[in-house]
């Protein structure tokens, strides 16, 4: 069996979205199977667990599902109503996850702000805009005359 490709940011976002809309029993094995069906690649629990966004979304959803009584009950009603209720559940899950991610990012920002302050970096320095990236090619490169070389620093 070959090794699964590395998870990119887009892949992680798709897995987290899958967790946002998860209903019923949730386990790492069930998540792995759902990811395999959706992305056509099988990842291990360890590969998924090492990404903080996936791990946190999994924990958050598991906690939400264990506290929600209607997730295990069979709902009855019109198909439109069931679709709307499923959408509401998914959006609630997404909202809870985003709120938790926002809290973690604010905590990280506070840590960075404190560390910058203790090293004498002021807000004016930290708030300077990023330099503009010049993406224009040199004339030789445009014409295909000069090979692209990587610079090595030694």
BAMI-790247 format. One line per field, with one value per residue (C-alpha): residue in three letters; residue number from 0; chain; z, x, y. Coordinates in nm, 3 decimals. Last residue first. Example, Ala and Ser with C-alpha at 12.3 -4.5 7.8 and 13.67 -1.06 7.14 Angstrom:
<nodes>
resn c(SER; ALA)
resi c(1; 0)
chain c(A; A)
zz c(0.714; 0.780)
xx c(1.367; 1.230)
yy c(-0.106; -0.450)
</nodes>
This chain:
<nodes>
resn c(UNK; UNK; UNK; UNK; UNK; UNK; UNK; UNK; UNK; UNK; UNK; UNK; UNK; UNK; UNK; UNK; UNK; UNK; UNK; UNK; UNK; UNK; UNK; UNK; UNK; UNK; UNK; UNK; UNK; UNK; UNK; UNK; UNK; UNK; UNK; UNK; UNK; UNK; UNK; UNK; UNK; UNK; UNK; UNK; UNK; UNK; UNK; UNK; UNK; UNK; UNK; UNK; UNK; UNK; UNK; UNK; UNK; UNK; UNK; UNK; UNK; UNK; UNK; UNK; UNK; UNK; UNK; UNK; UNK; UNK; UNK; UNK; UNK; UNK; UNK; UNK; UNK; UNK; UNK; UNK; UNK; UNK; UNK; UNK; UNK; UNK; UNK; UNK; UNK; UNK; UNK; UNK; UNK; UNK; UNK; UNK; UNK; UNK; UNK; UNK; UNK; UNK; UNK; UNK; UNK; UNK; UNK; UNK; UNK; UNK; UNK; UNK; UNK; UNK; UNK; UNK; UNK; UNK; UNK; UNK; UNK; UNK; UNK; UNK; UNK; UNK; UNK; UNK; UNK; UNK; UNK; UNK; UNK; UNK; UNK; UNK; UNK; UNK; UNK; UNK; UNK; UNK; UNK; UNK; UNK; UNK; UNK; UNK; UNK; UNK; UNK; UNK; UNK; UNK)
resi c(153; 152; 151; 150; 149; 148; 147; 146; 145; 144; 143; 142; 141; 140; 139; 138; 137; 136; 135; 134; 133; 132; 131; 130; 129; 128; 127; 126; 125; 124; 123; 122; 121; 120; 119; 118; 117; 116; 115; 114; 113; 112; 111; 110; 109; 108; 107; 106; 105; 104; 103; 102; 101; 100; 99; 98; 97; 96; 95; 94; 93; 92; 91; 90; 89; 88; 87; 86; 85; 84; 83; 82; 81; 80; 79; 78; 77; 76; 75; 74; 73; 72; 71; 70; 69; 68; 67; 66; 65; 64; 63; 62; 61; 60; 59; 58; 57; 56; 55; 54; 53; 52; 51; 50; 49; 48; 47; 46; 45; 44; 43; 42; 41; 40; 39; 38; 37; 36; 35; 34; 33; 32; 31; 30; 29; 28; 27; 26; 25; 24; 23; 22; 21; 20; 19; 18; 17; 16; 15; 14; 13; 12; 11; 10; 9; 8; 7; 6; 5; 4; 3; 2; 1; 0)
chain c(A; A; A; A; A; A; A; A; A; A; A; A; A; A; A; A; A; A; A; A; A; A; A; A; A; A; A; A; A; A; A; A; A; A; A; A; A; A; A; A; A; A; A; A; A; A; A; A; A; A; A; A; A; A; A; A; A; A; A; A; A; A; A; A; A; A; A; A; A; A; A; A; A; A; A; A; A; A; A; A; A; A; A; A; A; A; A; A; A; A; A; A; A; A; A; A; A; A; A; A; A; A; A; A; A; A; A; A; A; A; A; A; A; A; A; A; A; A; A; A; A; A; A; A; A; A; A; A; A; A; A; A; A; A; A; A; A; A; A; A; A; A; A; A; A; A; A; A; A; A; A; A; A; A)
zz c(0.263; 0.095; -0.217; -0.493; -0.717; -1.086; -1.355; -1.695; -1.901; -2.264; -2.234; -2.375; -2.052; -1.857; -2.054; -2.018; -1.637; -1.501; -1.317; -0.984; -0.776; -0.429; -0.240; 0.109; 0.397; 0.571; 0.899; 1.194; 1.389; 1.375; 1.482; 1.754; 1.924; 1.926; 2.245; 2.295; 2.584; 2.367; 2.081; 2.322; 2.470; 2.126; 2.010; 2.313; 2.270; 1.902; 1.991; 2.240; 1.975; 1.730; 1.984; 2.047; 1.674; 1.627; 1.905; 1.747; 1.408; 1.548; 1.719; 1.403; 1.186; 1.420; 1.426; 1.046; 1.013; 1.255; 1.071; 0.739; 0.878; 1.011; 0.672; 0.490; 0.735; 0.686; 0.309; 0.327; 0.526; 0.876; 1.098; 1.300; 1.411; 1.746; 1.791; 1.699; 1.892; 2.230; 2.170; 2.438; 2.296; 1.948; 2.058; 2.241; 1.941; 1.716; 1.930; 1.963; 1.586; 1.506; 1.748; 1.597; 1.241; 1.306; 1.508; 1.234; 1.397; 1.448; 1.075; 1.009; 1.335; 1.253; 0.924; 0.587; 0.301; -0.024; -0.254; -0.112; -0.019; 0.025; 0.199; 0.421; 0.526; 0.602; 0.807; 0.994; 1.078; 1.203; 1.411; 1.574; 1.546; 1.593; 1.439; 1.253; 1.100; 0.920; 1.078; 1.064; 0.686; 0.677; 0.886; 0.635; 0.344; 0.520; 0.590; 0.224; 0.116; 0.361; 0.212; 0.359; 0.243; -0.010; 0.120; 0.139; -0.095; 0.000)
xx c(2.596; 2.295; 2.177; 2.000; 1.778; 1.833; 1.569; 1.730; 1.788; 1.680; 1.308; 1.203; 1.039; 1.343; 1.580; 1.349; 1.339; 1.010; 0.766; 0.645; 0.761; 0.622; 0.520; 0.667; 0.434; 0.267; 0.412; 0.194; 0.472; 0.698; 0.422; 0.307; 0.647; 0.916; 1.123; 1.187; 0.939; 0.676; 0.722; 0.684; 0.368; 0.218; 0.305; 0.136; -0.170; -0.186; -0.172; -0.457; -0.657; -0.589; -0.707; -1.027; -1.090; -1.045; -1.300; -1.548; -1.488; -1.561; -1.881; -2.000; -1.922; -2.114; -2.410; -2.395; -2.402; -2.695; -2.887; -2.822; -2.949; -3.262; -3.323; -3.279; -3.516; -3.774; -3.749; -3.786; -4.108; -4.122; -3.976; -3.660; -3.489; -3.328; -2.953; -2.869; -3.178; -3.012; -2.718; -2.451; -2.254; -2.279; -2.140; -1.846; -1.765; -1.792; -1.552; -1.305; -1.307; -1.277; -0.983; -0.802; -0.872; -0.755; -0.455; -0.321; -0.138; -0.469; -0.533; -0.199; -0.221; -0.571; -0.436; -0.528; -0.704; -0.729; -1.031; -1.114; -1.481; -1.496; -1.158; -1.254; -1.573; -1.378; -1.119; -1.399; -1.564; -1.229; -1.165; -1.504; -1.833; -2.178; -2.464; -2.438; -2.133; -2.189; -1.900; -1.683; -1.703; -1.621; -1.309; -1.208; -1.257; -1.056; -0.773; -0.765; -0.752; -0.467; -0.270; -0.257; 0.043; -0.029; -0.118; 0.163; 0.141; 0.000)
yy c(2.934; 3.073; 2.900; 3.084; 2.881; 2.913; 2.963; 2.923; 3.237; 3.254; 3.180; 3.516; 3.619; 3.497; 3.722; 4.025; 3.989; 3.869; 4.091; 3.958; 4.253; 4.184; 4.496; 4.513; 4.426; 4.716; 4.843; 4.742; 4.566; 4.870; 5.110; 4.869; 4.869; 4.603; 4.627; 4.257; 4.228; 4.401; 4.153; 3.859; 4.013; 4.080; 3.728; 3.571; 3.794; 3.697; 3.327; 3.373; 3.559; 3.273; 3.014; 3.213; 3.245; 2.869; 2.807; 3.050; 2.890; 2.544; 2.656; 2.833; 2.530; 2.303; 2.541; 2.565; 2.187; 2.158; 2.433; 2.260; 1.929; 2.103; 2.266; 1.936; 1.765; 2.041; 2.013; 1.635; 1.678; 1.548; 1.283; 1.290; 0.971; 1.040; 1.010; 1.368; 1.485; 1.445; 1.675; 1.666; 1.374; 1.524; 1.860; 1.701; 1.483; 1.789; 1.991; 1.704; 1.641; 2.013; 2.038; 1.740; 1.856; 2.214; 2.093; 1.866; 1.572; 1.388; 1.340; 1.170; 0.974; 0.850; 0.720; 0.866; 0.690; 0.883; 0.908; 1.254; 1.212; 0.834; 0.823; 1.115; 0.934; 0.616; 0.805; 0.984; 0.652; 0.517; 0.829; 0.794; 0.984; 0.831; 1.024; 1.352; 1.520; 1.849; 2.038; 1.724; 1.712; 2.082; 2.008; 1.740; 1.980; 2.254; 2.008; 1.912; 2.278; 2.346; 2.056; 1.707; 1.508; 1.236; 0.891; 0.634; 0.339; 0.000)
</nodes>
